[in-house]
Amino acid sequence: MKRIIITAAFFLYGNALFSQAADSSDCLLYHRGKFSYTDSAGNLVIVDRKKKYQYEKNQVTNVKTQSRIKWISACSYELTLVSTNSKSLRKNKYSTTTTIISKPLGEAGYEYTCNCKDPAVAKFTGLMKKIKK
């Protein structure tokens, strides 16, 4: 009986490691490309992610931002605000936000969790949709 329990625990542990690795490789799809998401105010934001930078444009307010993106792991990244045309956001210049891809959805996009500095949206969860070319 003890042998069965140990074997089952080993199998479940190995299965968890394998599934985690598969999820990590699934996130590589999101390192570059065009995406869209809805911000906390309900506005559509278009994202263009290239190499080390992420460019965003709010379709309602016309606020544009440029952030440096640093991939911490395959499924998590930090965004550091570099420039913006919004006077109110300029006070956050060089601030860093950590984002974790919580659920890869393939070509449809991914669900994410953001640890934001703003207390109103300290832990924000959303959906980043991949835009097909």
N, C-alpha and C positions, 0 to 999 in steps of 0.2 A: 504494500500500500504506500509506504514511504517513497519507494522508487517511482511509482506512478505520479505522485504529487510533484516530486523533483523534476521528472521528465516533462510534465505538463507546464510547470513554472518556467523551465528552460525554453520550451517551445513558445510560450506566450511572450517571454522576454525577447527572444530572437525575432518573433513576428513583429513586435513593437519597434524594434530597431530597424527592421527592413522597411516597414511602412513609413517611418520617419524619414529615411533616406529617400524614398520615392517622393514624398511630399517636398523635400528640399530641392530635388531636381526639377520638380514641376514649377517651382518658383522662378527658375532661370528664364522662363518665358516672359516674365514681367520686368526684366532689367532694362529693356529698351522698348520703345514703341509709343503709340498714342492711346490715351485712356480718357475716361470721363468719370466724374463723380458728382454727387450732390452735396453741397456744403451744409453746415448746421443751420443756415438761413433758408435752405431750400433752393439755392441757385445752382445752375449747372456750371461746372468748371471743366475745361478741356486741358488735358495734361499731355505734354510732349517730352518724353524722357530719352535723352541722348547721352551716351558715355557717362560723364561725370556731372551732368546738369539736368535739372528738371525745370521745365517752363510751364507755367499755369496761366490761364486766362479765364476769369469769371465772365460768363456770357451775359449776365444781367448788369453787373456794376462796371464792367470793363477793367477791373483791377488785374494787373499783370504782375507776376512774381517770377523771379529766377532763383533757384535754390541749388546748392551743391548737394549731390546725392552720394552718400558713402554706404556701401553695402557691408553691414556687420556680419551677416551670414547670408545664405542663399534666400532666406525668407524674412529677413528684417533689414531695415535701412534707417539711416539718419538723414534728415533734410536740414540744411543750414541755409537760412535766408540770406541771399547775396544782394539782391536789388528788387525794388518794387516801384510802381508808379502811385502807390497809395501812401499819403502822408501819415495816416494812422498806423500803418504797418511798418513804417520806417523805424519806429522805436524798437522793433523786434529784430532789426538787422543783426546778423550773425548769431541769432538764437537757433538752437537745435531742437528738432522734434524727432522722436523715435517712433517708427511705424513697424508693426509686425503683421505679416501676411498670415492670417489665422486659418483661411480656408481657400486653397487654390481651386478655381473653377474652370481650368483649361483655357480655351480660346474666349470664353465668356468674360473672364476677368478674375477678380479675387475679392474675398472679404478681408477687411483689415481692422486692426485696433491701433489707435493713435494715442500716445501718452503726451498730451498737449500741455503747454505751460499755462494756457488760459484756464482758470478754475471753473469757468462755466461749462467748458467741454474737456475737463481733465482726462477723461477716458472716453474717447469717441470711437464708435464702431461704425463702419460704413462699407459700401460696395464700390470697388473700382472696376469699371467696365472697360474691356479692351475694345478699341475702335479698329475695325478692319480696314485695310487700305483699299 
